[in-house]
Amino acid sequence: MAFLSSINIIGSGITAQHLRLDVISENVTNINTTRTGEGGPYRRKVTVLQAQDGRNTFREAMMRAQLFRNGLVRNVGHEVTGGVKVVDIGEDTSDFKLKYDPTDPDANEEGYVELPNVDLVKEITDAMAASQAYSANVTAFNVLKSVVSAGLEIGR
């Protein structure tokens, strides 16, 4: 059923944006963390999203058709629904900020403390974009739900 694929697509968007908001929250939480378990200040994390088009390659389609013909597979439809997926949670490689404070225990020999490369304005902007995308997915889900309900009413 096509509406189940639509639900999967919308669900993948909601899940991806939720994870993106979690990563942004972690960045904001660690905006002043100058010492981590790995050593050095906290490094900003970024979420990498990738679109899924929901189409098999020609080779995969031919292989599944051969399996179907031999009776090994019943369904030759698409295995992957479209949508979005999180492919990586990477680290921002930009330079750390430096602050002169020779009294800080994390200061280097010259008296500078390395601060995380987290910019609050950038994080708030990213959070607003993720929140809008999340809301758009919820709206799409609600529209799909009303369309399915209206379709079921026709059968009465």
C-alpha positions in Angstrom: 0.0 0.0 0.0 1.4 3.4 -1.1 0.3 5.2 2.1 2.5 2.9 4.2 5.5 4.0 2.1 4.5 7.6 2.8 4.3 6.9 6.5 7.8 5.4 6.3 9.2 8.5 4.5 7.6 10.9 6.9 8.8 8.8 9.9 12.4 8.8 8.6 12.3 12.6 8.4 10.9 12.9 11.9 13.6 10.5 13.3 16.4 12.3 11.5 15.3 15.7 12.7 14.9 14.5 16.2 18.5 13.1 16.2 19.7 16.4 14.7 18.0 18.3 17.6 19.7 15.9 20.1 23.1 16.6 18.6 22.5 20.4 18.7 21.4 20.1 22.3 24.7 18.3 23.1 26.6 21.1 21.4 24.9 23.8 23.4 25.3 21.8 26.6 29.0 21.6 26.1 29.6 25.2 25.0 31.9 25.8 27.9 33.5 22.4 28.3 37.3 22.9 28.1 38.3 19.3 29.1 37.0 16.1 27.7 37.9 12.4 28.2 39.8 12.5 24.9 41.7 15.5 26.0 41.3 19.1 25.0 38.0 21.0 24.7 34.7 19.7 23.4 34.5 19.6 19.6 31.2 20.6 17.9 29.3 17.7 16.4 27.4 17.9 13.1 24.7 15.6 11.7 25.1 14.4 8.1 21.8 13.5 6.4 21.4 11.6 3.1 18.4 11.3 0.9 17.1 7.8 0.1 15.4 7.7 -3.3 13.7 4.4 -2.7 14.8 2.9 -6.0 16.8 -0.2 -6.6 19.7 -0.2 -9.0 19.2 -2.0 -12.3 21.5 -4.8 -11.2 19.4 -5.3 -8.0 16.2 -5.3 -10.0 17.5 -7.9 -12.4 18.7 -10.1 -9.6 15.4 -10.0 -7.7 13.5 -10.7 -11.0 15.7 -13.8 -11.5 15.0 -15.0 -7.9 11.3 -14.4 -8.5 11.4 -16.4 -11.7 13.1 -19.2 -9.9 10.5 -19.2 -7.2 12.9 -18.1 -4.4 11.2 -14.7 -3.8 7.6 -13.7 -3.8 7.7 -9.9 -3.9 9.8 -8.1 -6.5 8.8 -4.6 -5.2 11.1 -2.0 -3.8 13.0 -2.9 -0.7 13.9 0.6 0.3 11.4 3.3 0.8 12.4 6.9 0.1 13.1 9.3 2.8 16.2 10.5 4.7 18.7 8.8 6.9 21.5 9.9 9.2 24.8 8.6 7.7 27.2 10.2 10.2 27.5 12.3 13.2 30.9 13.9 12.5 33.0 16.5 14.2 33.4 20.1 13.1 37.2 20.5 12.3 37.2 24.3 12.7 39.7 25.8 15.1 39.0 26.2 18.8 38.5 29.6 20.2 41.4 31.0 22.4 40.9 33.0 25.6 43.7 34.4 27.6 43.4 33.3 31.2 46.7 32.2 32.8 44.9 31.3 36.1 42.8 28.6 34.4 44.0 25.1 35.1 43.4 24.2 31.4 45.6 27.1 30.2 48.7 26.2 28.1 52.2 27.5 28.7 51.4 30.9 27.1 48.3 31.3 29.3 45.7 30.6 26.6 42.7 28.3 27.2 41.2 26.5 24.2 37.4 26.8 24.2 35.0 24.6 22.2 34.3 25.6 18.6 30.6 25.9 19.3 28.9 29.1 18.2 25.6 29.7 20.0 24.1 31.7 17.1 24.9 28.9 14.7 23.4 26.3 17.0 20.2 28.3 17.5 19.9 28.7 13.7 20.4 25.0 13.2 17.9 24.2 15.9 15.3 26.5 14.3 15.8 24.8 10.9 15.6 21.3 12.4 12.5 22.3 14.4 10.8 23.6 11.2 11.7 20.4 9.3 10.3 18.4 12.2 7.1 20.4 12.2 6.7 20.0 8.4 7.0 16.2 8.8 4.4 16.2 11.5 2.1 18.3 9.3 2.6 15.9 6.4 1.7 13.0 8.7 -1.5 14.7 9.8 -2.5 15.4 6.2 -1.8 11.8 5.2 -3.8 10.6 8.2 -6.8 12.8 7.2 -6.5 11.6 3.5 -6.5 7.9 4.6 -9.5 8.6 6.9 -11.4 10.3 4.1 -10.6 7.3 1.9 -11.9 4.9 4.4 -15.1 6.9 4.7 -15.8 6.5 1.0 -16.2 2.7 1.5 -19.1 3.1 3.9 
